[in-house]
Amino acid sequence: MTDCQGDGEGASTPMELYERLGAQGDKVRSLKSAKAEKAEVDAAVQLLLKLKIDYKQMMGQDYKAGCPPSEEAAAPDNGPAAEGDEDTVDPWNVSTTNAKGVDYEKLIVKFGSSKIDKELVDRIEKVCGQKPHRFLRRGVFFSHRDMHQVLDAYEKHKSFYLYTGRGPSSEAMHVGHLIPFIFTKWLQDVFDIPLVIQLTDDEKYLWKDLTVEECHRFAIENAKDIIACGFDLNKTFIFSDLDYMGASPEFYRNVVKIQKHVTFNQVKGIFGFTDSDCIGKISFPAIQAAPSFSNSFPQIFGSRSDIQCLIPCAIDQDPYFRMTRDVAPRIGYPKPALLHSTFFPALQGAQTKMSASDANSSIFLTDTPKQIKNKINKHAFSGGKDTVEEHRKYGGNPDVDVSFMYLTFFLEDDEQLEKIRQDYTSGALLTGELKKILIETLQPMIAQHQERRKGVTEDIVKQFMTPRPLNFNL
């Protein structure tokens, strides 16, 4: 992170860095109120984020306006950073040594995206006329690319479409897989726009020890869970790559255009491919990129290639779309915009995301109420103290407590969530009581999902997955 250190030059003491942060914050607010050029505002915000990271590295805690460091405050001497201390985030691996999870502010700087700030959340509320989704209010979706541009166009009555996806590596999905779909459904409802959902069964065949037939079957089973989220049949097209690639010449033409404009060196640099990877892996990123362009779906958009695409996804998928955004202007298409979510933590803690292959790391959508209760009580990492007496005296740490983290995703009431945070921090709420609240939140939610899924027949799946016109106004 040499850039960050360079930007902090001249701020050799905690107080100097604190004052520089305050001045940079004022500059960002001033540029925004003066409606300065987007590039100038983005550069100022990026510098502010870098300074915040410098401050955290120097002080061992987050910067807070109005809370200057004490005069004797000094950087904690942690010695040189261990080589493995950096967060690892790519489409196949997510890991961190921090019990709080990945450092998302640092990730924004590393990936060059923009933070979803209060101004953007307020603007989304104003444009769509609805209270922002809890994922926006709580920073679950925390980063974006070009969302202001999407809203600018929407205000001028230029619509857009949504694209998200799922890699079907197993028959059962877990609650973490629902995050992009819950949010995408909200976006579809409030903006009244079409949606395409890609099931990358081809990718799973290339990466996993599975047969083509298994991957395709998993795609169909996963489609049932996705449909059970409540998507509008008249505005949603779900497709399996193994089916659609051979049925849509326009889609395949876009894949080929993308492939021509990305070199082997570029995909090695972006995705870490090696000379021993099969050629299917090397060419796959172009297939995930193609749905970003509207003319990949002629049955929906005709020959139009100018319709903006918005992609809600977890931040680990961003490398695919950085590549896509680089290629787009070179083949005459608009760059897709993105909304990035944080990772849903495993029951064992936020150091890794949940795994569909480890039954005890996840709450699955097929779990019974008893399984949900047992998994949370037995495996959910606690931020509480070792004894009731210690916990009552010192309180728990909600920032590392998995039960509290899960409630930030699924408990709708902001005031109730804040009271739980305060009570747990003060010691008034015990770990067992916190787990009970989570169990009582998840059990009915998953039972309702299972009921809806039972109503998803093979015929309904076929309707969603048949290429056809959708009902919407652009």
URCORQUI-V565890 format. One record per residue. N is the residue number from 1. RES is the residue in three letters. SS is DSSP state (hx for helix, st for strand, lp for the rest). PSI is psi as a letter, one per 30 degrees, with the letter a starting at -180 (* if undefined). OMEGA is omega in whole degrees, 0 to 359 (NA if undefined). Layout:
# URCORQUI-V565890
n-><N & N>
res-><RES & RES>
ss-><SS & SS>
psi-><PSI & PSI>
omega-><OMEGA & OMEGA>
This chain:
# URCORQUI-V565890
n-><1 & 2 & 3 & 4 & 5 & 6 & 7 & 8 & 9 & 10 & 11 & 12 & 13 & 14 & 15 & 16 & 17 & 18 & 19 & 20 & 21 & 22 & 23 & 24 & 25 & 26 & 27 & 28 & 29 & 30 & 31 & 32 & 33 & 34 & 35 & 36 & 37 & 38 & 39 & 40 & 41 & 42 & 43 & 44 & 45 & 46 & 47 & 48 & 49 & 50 & 51 & 52 & 53 & 54 & 55 & 56 & 57 & 58 & 59 & 60 & 61 & 62 & 63 & 64 & 65 & 66 & 67 & 68 & 69 & 70 & 71 & 72 & 73 & 74 & 75 & 76 & 77 & 78 & 79 & 80 & 81 & 82 & 83 & 84 & 85 & 86 & 87 & 88 & 89 & 90 & 91 & 92 & 93 & 94 & 95 & 96 & 97 & 98 & 99 & 100 & 101 & 102 & 103 & 104 & 105 & 106 & 107 & 108 & 109 & 110 & 111 & 112 & 113 & 114 & 115 & 116 & 117 & 118 & 119 & 120 & 121 & 122 & 123 & 124 & 125 & 126 & 127 & 128 & 129 & 130 & 131 & 132 & 133 & 134 & 135 & 136 & 137 & 138 & 139 & 140 & 141 & 142 & 143 & 144 & 145 & 146 & 147 & 148 & 149 & 150 & 151 & 152 & 153 & 154 & 155 & 156 & 157 & 158 & 159 & 160 & 161 & 162 & 163 & 164 & 165 & 166 & 167 & 168 & 169 & 170 & 171 & 172 & 173 & 174 & 175 & 176 & 177 & 178 & 179 & 180 & 181 & 182 & 183 & 184 & 185 & 186 & 187 & 188 & 189 & 190 & 191 & 192 & 193 & 194 & 195 & 196 & 197 & 198 & 199 & 200 & 201 & 202 & 203 & 204 & 205 & 206 & 207 & 208 & 209 & 210 & 211 & 212 & 213 & 214 & 215 & 216 & 217 & 218 & 219 & 220 & 221 & 222 & 223 & 224 & 225 & 226 & 227 & 228 & 229 & 230 & 231 & 232 & 233 & 234 & 235 & 236 & 237 & 238 & 239 & 240 & 241 & 242 & 243 & 244 & 245 & 246 & 247 & 248 & 249 & 250 & 251 & 252 & 253 & 254 & 255 & 256 & 257 & 258 & 259 & 260 & 261 & 262 & 263 & 264 & 265 & 266 & 267 & 268 & 269 & 270 & 271 & 272 & 273 & 274 & 275 & 276 & 277 & 278 & 279 & 280 & 281 & 282 & 283 & 284 & 285 & 286 & 287 & 288 & 289 & 290 & 291 & 292 & 293 & 294 & 295 & 296 & 297 & 298 & 299 & 300 & 301 & 302 & 303 & 304 & 305 & 306 & 307 & 308 & 309 & 310 & 311 & 312 & 313 & 314 & 315 & 316 & 317 & 318 & 319 & 320 & 321 & 322 & 323 & 324 & 325 & 326 & 327 & 328 & 329 & 330 & 331 & 332 & 333 & 334 & 335 & 336 & 337 & 338 & 339 & 340 & 341 & 342 & 343 & 344 & 345 & 346 & 347 & 348 & 349 & 350 & 351 & 352 & 353 & 354 & 355 & 356 & 357 & 358 & 359 & 360 & 361 & 362 & 363 & 364 & 365 & 366 & 367 & 368 & 369 & 370 & 371 & 372 & 373 & 374 & 375 & 376 & 377 & 378 & 379 & 380 & 381 & 382 & 383 & 384 & 385 & 386 & 387 & 388 & 389 & 390 & 391 & 392 & 393 & 394 & 395 & 396 & 397 & 398 & 399 & 400 & 401 & 402 & 403 & 404 & 405 & 406 & 407 & 408 & 409 & 410 & 411 & 412 & 413 & 414 & 415 & 416 & 417 & 418 & 419 & 420 & 421 & 422 & 423 & 424 & 425 & 426 & 427 & 428 & 429 & 430 & 431 & 432 & 433 & 434 & 435 & 436 & 437 & 438 & 439 & 440 & 441 & 442 & 443 & 444 & 445 & 446 & 447 & 448 & 449 & 450 & 451 & 452 & 453 & 454 & 455 & 456 & 457 & 458 & 459 & 460 & 461 & 462 & 463 & 464 & 465 & 466 & 467 & 468 & 469 & 470 & 471 & 472 & 473 & 474>
res-><MET & THR & ASP & CYS & GLN & GLY & ASP & GLY & GLU & GLY & ALA & SER & THR & PRO & MET & GLU & LEU & TYR & GLU & ARG & LEU & GLY & ALA & GLN & GLY & ASP & LYS & VAL & ARG & SER & LEU & LYS & SER & ALA & LYS & ALA & GLU & LYS & ALA & GLU & VAL & ASP & ALA & ALA & VAL & GLN & LEU & LEU & LEU & LYS & LEU & LYS & ILE & ASP & TYR & LYS & GLN & MET & MET & GLY & GLN & ASP & TYR & LYS & ALA & GLY & CYS & PRO & PRO & SER & GLU & GLU & ALA & ALA & ALA & PRO & ASP & ASN & GLY & PRO & ALA & ALA & GLU & GLY & ASP & GLU & ASP & THR & VAL & ASP & PRO & TRP & ASN & VAL & SER & THR & THR & ASN & ALA & LYS & GLY & VAL & ASP & TYR & GLU & LYS & LEU & ILE & VAL & LYS & PHE & GLY & SER & SER & LYS & ILE & ASP & LYS & GLU & LEU & VAL & ASP & ARG & ILE & GLU & LYS & VAL & CYS & GLY & GLN & LYS & PRO & HIS & ARG & PHE & LEU & ARG & ARG & GLY & VAL & PHE & PHE & SER & HIS & ARG & ASP & MET & HIS & GLN & VAL & LEU & ASP & ALA & TYR & GLU & LYS & HIS & LYS & SER & PHE & TYR & LEU & TYR & THR & GLY & ARG & GLY & PRO & SER & SER & GLU & ALA & MET & HIS & VAL & GLY & HIS & LEU & ILE & PRO & PHE & ILE & PHE & THR & LYS & TRP & LEU & GLN & ASP & VAL & PHE & ASP & ILE & PRO & LEU & VAL & ILE & GLN & LEU & THR & ASP & ASP & GLU & LYS & TYR & LEU & TRP & LYS & ASP & LEU & THR & VAL & GLU & GLU & CYS & HIS & ARG & PHE & ALA & ILE & GLU & ASN & ALA & LYS & ASP & ILE & ILE & ALA & CYS & GLY & PHE & ASP & LEU & ASN & LYS & THR & PHE & ILE & PHE & SER & ASP & LEU & ASP & TYR & MET & GLY & ALA & SER & PRO & GLU & PHE & TYR & ARG & ASN & VAL & VAL & LYS & ILE & GLN & LYS & HIS & VAL & THR & PHE & ASN & GLN & VAL & LYS & GLY & ILE & PHE & GLY & PHE & THR & ASP & SER & ASP & CYS & ILE & GLY & LYS & ILE & SER & PHE & PRO & ALA & ILE & GLN & ALA & ALA & PRO & SER & PHE & SER & ASN & SER & PHE & PRO & GLN & ILE & PHE & GLY & SER & ARG & SER & ASP & ILE & GLN & CYS & LEU & ILE & PRO & CYS & ALA & ILE & ASP & GLN & ASP & PRO & TYR & PHE & ARG & MET & THR & ARG & ASP & VAL & ALA & PRO & ARG & ILE & GLY & TYR & PRO & LYS & PRO & ALA & LEU & LEU & HIS & SER & THR & PHE & PHE & PRO & ALA & LEU & GLN & GLY & ALA & GLN & THR & LYS & MET & SER & ALA & SER & ASP & ALA & ASN & SER & SER & ILE & PHE & LEU & THR & ASP & THR & PRO & LYS & GLN & ILE & LYS & ASN & LYS & ILE & ASN & LYS & HIS & ALA & PHE & SER & GLY & GLY & LYS & ASP & THR & VAL & GLU & GLU & HIS & ARG & LYS & TYR & GLY & GLY & ASN & PRO & ASP & VAL & ASP & VAL & SER & PHE & MET & TYR & LEU & THR & PHE & PHE & LEU & GLU & ASP & ASP & GLU & GLN & LEU & GLU & LYS & ILE & ARG & GLN & ASP & TYR & THR & SER & GLY & ALA & LEU & LEU & THR & GLY & GLU & LEU & LYS & LYS & ILE & LEU & ILE & GLU & THR & LEU & GLN & PRO & MET & ILE & ALA & GLN & HIS & GLN & GLU & ARG & ARG & LYS & GLY & VAL & THR & GLU & ASP & ILE & VAL & LYS & GLN & PHE & MET & THR & PRO & ARG & PRO & LEU & ASN & PHE & ASN & LEU>
ss-><lp & hx & hx & hx & hx & hx & hx & lp & lp & lp & lp & lp & lp & hx & hx & hx & hx & hx & hx & hx & hx & hx & hx & hx & hx & hx & hx & hx & hx & hx & hx & hx & hx & lp & lp & lp & lp & hx & hx & hx & hx & hx & hx & hx & hx & hx & hx & hx & hx & hx & hx & hx & hx & hx & hx & hx & hx & hx & hx & lp & lp & lp & lp & lp & lp & lp & lp & lp & lp & lp & lp & lp & lp & lp & lp & lp & lp & lp & lp & lp & lp & lp & hx & hx & hx & lp & lp & st & st & lp & lp & lp & lp & st & st & lp & lp & lp & lp & lp & lp & lp & lp & hx & hx & hx & hx & hx & hx & hx & hx & lp & lp & st & st & lp & lp & hx & hx & hx & hx & hx & hx & hx & hx & hx & hx & hx & lp & lp & lp & lp & lp & hx & hx & hx & hx & lp & lp & lp & st & st & st & st & st & lp & hx & hx & hx & hx & hx & hx & hx & hx & hx & lp & lp & lp & lp & st & st & st & st & st & st & st & lp & lp & lp & lp & lp & lp & lp & st & hx & hx & hx & hx & hx & hx & hx & hx & hx & hx & hx & hx & hx & hx & hx & hx & hx & lp & lp & lp & st & st & st & st & st & lp & hx & hx & hx & hx & hx & hx & hx & lp & lp & lp & lp & hx & hx & hx & hx & hx & hx & hx & hx & hx & hx & hx & hx & hx & hx & hx & hx & lp & lp & lp & lp & lp & hx & hx & hx & st & st & st & st & st & hx & hx & hx & hx & hx & hx & hx & lp & hx & hx & hx & hx & hx & hx & hx & hx & hx & hx & hx & hx & lp & lp & lp & hx & hx & hx & hx & hx & hx & hx & hx & lp & lp & lp & lp & lp & lp & lp & hx & hx & hx & hx & hx & hx & hx & hx & hx & hx & hx & hx & lp & lp & lp & hx & hx & hx & lp & hx & hx & hx & hx & lp & lp & lp & lp & lp & lp & st & st & st & st & st & st & st & hx & hx & hx & hx & hx & hx & hx & hx & hx & hx & hx & hx & hx & hx & hx & hx & hx & lp & lp & lp & lp & lp & st & st & st & st & st & lp & lp & lp & st & st & lp & lp & st & st & st & st & st & lp & lp & lp & lp & lp & hx & hx & hx & lp & lp & st & lp & lp & lp & lp & hx & hx & hx & hx & hx & hx & hx & hx & hx & hx & hx & lp & lp & lp & lp & lp & lp & lp & lp & hx & hx & hx & hx & hx & hx & hx & lp & lp & lp & lp & lp & lp & lp & hx & hx & hx & hx & hx & hx & hx & hx & hx & lp & lp & lp & hx & hx & hx & hx & hx & hx & hx & hx & hx & hx & hx & hx & hx & lp & lp & lp & lp & hx & hx & hx & hx & hx & hx & hx & hx & hx & hx & hx & hx & hx & hx & hx & hx & hx & hx & hx & hx & hx & hx & hx & hx & lp & lp & lp & hx & hx & hx & hx & hx & hx & hx & hx & lp & lp & lp & lp & lp & lp & lp & lp & lp>
psi-><h & e & e & e & e & e & f & g & k & f & i & f & l & e & e & e & e & e & e & e & e & e & e & e & e & e & e & e & e & e & e & e & f & g & h & l & k & e & e & e & e & e & e & e & e & e & e & e & e & e & e & e & e & e & e & e & e & e & f & g & l & k & k & k & k & g & i & l & k & l & e & f & k & l & k & k & j & g & a & k & k & k & e & g & f & k & k & j & j & l & f & f & k & j & l & l & f & k & f & f & a & k & j & f & e & e & e & e & e & e & f & g & a & k & k & j & l & e & e & e & e & e & e & e & e & e & e & f & g & l & k & k & l & f & e & e & e & g & g & e & j & f & l & l & j & g & e & e & e & e & e & e & e & e & f & g & g & j & l & l & l & k & k & a & a & k & j & i & f & l & e & k & l & l & f & e & f & f & e & e & e & e & e & e & e & e & e & e & e & f & f & i & l & l & k & k & j & k & j & i & f & e & e & e & e & e & f & l & i & l & l & e & e & e & e & e & e & e & e & e & e & e & e & e & e & e & e & f & f & g & k & j & e & f & g & k & j & k & k & k & e & f & e & e & e & f & f & j & e & e & e & e & e & e & e & e & e & e & e & f & g & k & l & e & e & e & e & e & e & e & f & g & l & l & f & f & k & l & f & e & e & e & f & e & e & f & e & f & e & e & f & f & k & e & g & f & i & f & f & e & g & b & g & k & g & g & k & k & k & k & j & k & l & l & f & f & f & e & e & e & f & e & e & e & f & e & e & e & f & f & g & g & l & k & k & k & l & k & k & k & l & l & k & k & l & l & e & f & l & g & f & l & l & l & k & f & f & j & e & f & f & l & j & l & f & f & k & l & e & e & e & e & e & e & e & e & e & e & f & j & k & k & g & l & l & e & l & e & e & e & e & e & e & f & l & l & j & f & f & f & j & e & e & e & e & e & e & f & e & f & j & e & j & e & e & e & e & e & e & e & e & e & e & e & e & f & f & f & k & l & e & e & e & e & e & e & e & e & e & f & e & e & e & e & e & e & e & e & e & e & e & e & e & f & f & j & l & e & e & e & e & e & e & e & g & k & k & l & k & l & j & l & k & *>
omega-><182 & 180 & 185 & 182 & 179 & 181 & 180 & 181 & 181 & 177 & 189 & 179 & 178 & 182 & 179 & 180 & 177 & 181 & 179 & 176 & 179 & 180 & 180 & 176 & 178 & 181 & 179 & 180 & 180 & 179 & 180 & 181 & 178 & 181 & 180 & 179 & 183 & 182 & 181 & 179 & 181 & 180 & 180 & 179 & 179 & 179 & 178 & 179 & 179 & 178 & 178 & 178 & 176 & 182 & 180 & 178 & 181 & 189 & 183 & 178 & 182 & 174 & 174 & 177 & 179 & 178 & 182 & 178 & 178 & 186 & 182 & 182 & 179 & 181 & 175 & 182 & 181 & 183 & 179 & 180 & 176 & 185 & 183 & 186 & 180 & 174 & 174 & 180 & 172 & 186 & 184 & 183 & 173 & 178 & 178 & 177 & 184 & 181 & 178 & 181 & 182 & 175 & 188 & 177 & 178 & 180 & 177 & 179 & 182 & 183 & 178 & 176 & 181 & 181 & 172 & 183 & 183 & 180 & 180 & 178 & 179 & 181 & 177 & 179 & 182 & 185 & 184 & 177 & 180 & 174 & 181 & 178 & 181 & 178 & 175 & 182 & 187 & 177 & 174 & 166 & 195 & 188 & 181 & 169 & 172 & 178 & 178 & 179 & 177 & 181 & 176 & 182 & 181 & 179 & 177 & 177 & 172 & 186 & 178 & 176 & 181 & 175 & 171 & 185 & 182 & 174 & 188 & 183 & 177 & 183 & 184 & 175 & 175 & 186 & 178 & 179 & 182 & 189 & 180 & 183 & 176 & 182 & 180 & 177 & 178 & 179 & 179 & 182 & 187 & 180 & 178 & 187 & 179 & 183 & 170 & 181 & 182 & 173 & 189 & 177 & 177 & 179 & 183 & 176 & 182 & 186 & 188 & 178 & 183 & 175 & 177 & 182 & 178 & 182 & 180 & 178 & 177 & 179 & 181 & 180 & 178 & 178 & 180 & 178 & 180 & 179 & 180 & 175 & 174 & 181 & 181 & 180 & 183 & 183 & 187 & 174 & 176 & 181 & 172 & 178 & 182 & 177 & 193 & 181 & 182 & 185 & 184 & 177 & 183 & 178 & 182 & 177 & 178 & 176 & 182 & 177 & 180 & 181 & 182 & 187 & 176 & 182 & 177 & 178 & 180 & 181 & 175 & 180 & 184 & 190 & 179 & 179 & 178 & 181 & 182 & 176 & 181 & 184 & 177 & 178 & 184 & 181 & 185 & 183 & 179 & 180 & 177 & 180 & 190 & 179 & 178 & 184 & 192 & 182 & 169 & 182 & 184 & 179 & 181 & 188 & 184 & 181 & 183 & 180 & 188 & 184 & 183 & 178 & 175 & 186 & 171 & 182 & 173 & 187 & 181 & 179 & 185 & 180 & 178 & 189 & 167 & 176 & 182 & 182 & 177 & 183 & 191 & 183 & 182 & 176 & 171 & 182 & 175 & 177 & 174 & 173 & 183 & 168 & 186 & 175 & 171 & 180 & 176 & 188 & 172 & 177 & 183 & 178 & 188 & 181 & 178 & 174 & 183 & 180 & 178 & 183 & 178 & 187 & 184 & 177 & 193 & 164 & 183 & 180 & 177 & 184 & 176 & 176 & 180 & 178 & 179 & 181 & 182 & 181 & 182 & 181 & 186 & 192 & 185 & 182 & 185 & 173 & 182 & 179 & 187 & 180 & 178 & 181 & 179 & 182 & 178 & 184 & 188 & 181 & 180 & 180 & 182 & 183 & 179 & 183 & 186 & 180 & 178 & 178 & 181 & 179 & 178 & 177 & 194 & 179 & 187 & 189 & 182 & 183 & 178 & 180 & 180 & 178 & 177 & 179 & 182 & 182 & 180 & 180 & 182 & 183 & 179 & 180 & 180 & 180 & 180 & 179 & 177 & 179 & 180 & 178 & 179 & 180 & 182 & 175 & 186 & 184 & 180 & 180 & 182 & 177 & 178 & 178 & 181 & 178 & 179 & 181 & 178 & 181 & 180 & 182 & 176 & 180 & 178 & 177 & 180 & 179 & 180 & 188 & 177 & 176 & 187 & 173 & 176 & 185 & 181 & 176 & 178 & NA>
